[in-house]
Amino acid sequence: MRPPIIAGLLSGLLWPGAGQFYNKQHRKGAAITAAVLALLGYFLWRLARIFFLVLPPGLSGVEGWVEAQRIRFLALHDPLLHWSLYLLVAVWVYAMIDAVWVAARRASARK
């Protein structure tokens, strides 16, 4: 018998989709892992664009610093950056809840 809490901990603490693999739902685990990797990659790419910002030529000193801060401020308020993080958290929470629910359902079916 597979304890449901182990499936939830695997998906919550180790990696989203690990609980599905523990429950022997390999396709669902692979799909959740792929979704998390895609969302995480997109989020990090958008974030890297903000922090490794290259200033236009000719800007230096205080003017360059002010322009860089203005662009970073606008970029950090980018809705796509925020939505990718929201979706990442939603998939992570779904993976935890689904892993526990499936493991509990299978455990009660065996009784």
C-alpha positions in Angstrom: 0.0 0.0 0.0 1.3 3.4 -0.9 0.6 6.1 1.7 -1.0 9.2 0.2 1.1 11.6 2.2 4.3 10.3 0.5 2.8 11.1 -2.9 1.9 14.6 -1.8 5.3 15.2 -0.2 7.1 14.0 -3.3 5.1 16.4 -5.5 5.2 19.2 -3.1 8.8 19.1 -1.8 10.8 17.1 -4.4 9.4 18.0 -7.8 5.9 18.4 -9.3 5.1 15.1 -11.0 7.2 13.0 -8.7 4.0 12.0 -6.8 2.4 10.9 -10.0 5.4 8.7 -10.8 5.1 7.3 -7.3 1.5 6.5 -8.0 2.6 4.8 -11.3 0.9 7.5 -13.4 3.9 7.9 -15.7 2.2 9.9 -18.5 0.6 12.4 -16.1 3.9 12.7 -14.2 5.8 13.4 -17.5 3.2 15.9 -18.6 3.3 17.8 -15.3 7.1 17.8 -15.3 7.2 19.1 -18.9 4.7 21.8 -18.0 6.7 22.9 -15.0 10.0 22.9 -16.9 8.4 25.0 -19.7 6.9 27.5 -17.3 10.0 27.7 -15.2 12.2 28.2 -18.3 9.9 30.9 -19.6 9.8 32.7 -16.2 13.6 32.6 -15.9 14.1 33.8 -19.5 11.8 36.8 -18.9 13.5 37.5 -15.6 17.0 37.3 -17.2 15.9 39.8 -19.8 15.2 42.2 -17.0 18.4 41.8 -15.0 20.9 41.4 -17.8 19.6 44.5 -19.5 21.9 46.2 -22.0 21.6 50.0 -22.0 21.4 51.8 -25.3 24.7 53.2 -26.5 25.6 56.7 -25.3 24.0 56.4 -21.8 26.3 56.4 -18.9 26.6 57.7 -15.4 23.5 58.9 -13.6 21.4 59.1 -16.8 22.2 55.5 -17.7 21.5 54.3 -14.2 18.1 56.1 -14.1 17.2 54.8 -17.5 18.1 51.2 -16.5 16.0 51.5 -13.3 13.1 52.8 -15.3 13.2 50.0 -17.8 13.7 47.4 -15.0 10.7 48.8 -13.1 8.5 48.6 -16.2 9.8 45.1 -17.0 9.2 43.8 -13.4 5.5 44.8 -13.8 5.3 42.8 -17.0 2.0 40.8 -16.8 3.5 37.8 -18.7 6.2 37.5 -16.1 3.6 37.4 -13.3 1.2 35.0 -15.2 4.0 32.5 -15.9 4.8 32.5 -12.1 1.1 32.1 -11.2 0.7 29.2 -13.7 3.8 27.6 -12.3 2.4 27.7 -8.8 -1.0 26.5 -9.9 0.5 23.4 -11.7 2.7 22.7 -8.6 -0.3 22.8 -6.3 -2.4 20.7 -8.7 0.4 18.1 -8.8 0.4 17.9 -5.0 -3.4 17.6 -4.6 -3.8 15.1 -7.5 -1.0 12.9 -6.1 -2.6 12.7 -2.7 -6.1 12.3 -4.1 -5.2 9.5 -6.4 -3.1 7.6 -3.8 -5.9 7.9 -1.3 -8.5 6.7 -3.8 -6.3 3.7 -4.7 -5.7 2.9 -1.0 -9.4 3.0 -0.2 -10.2 0.8 -3.2 -7.8 -1.9 -1.9 -9.6 -2.1 1.4 
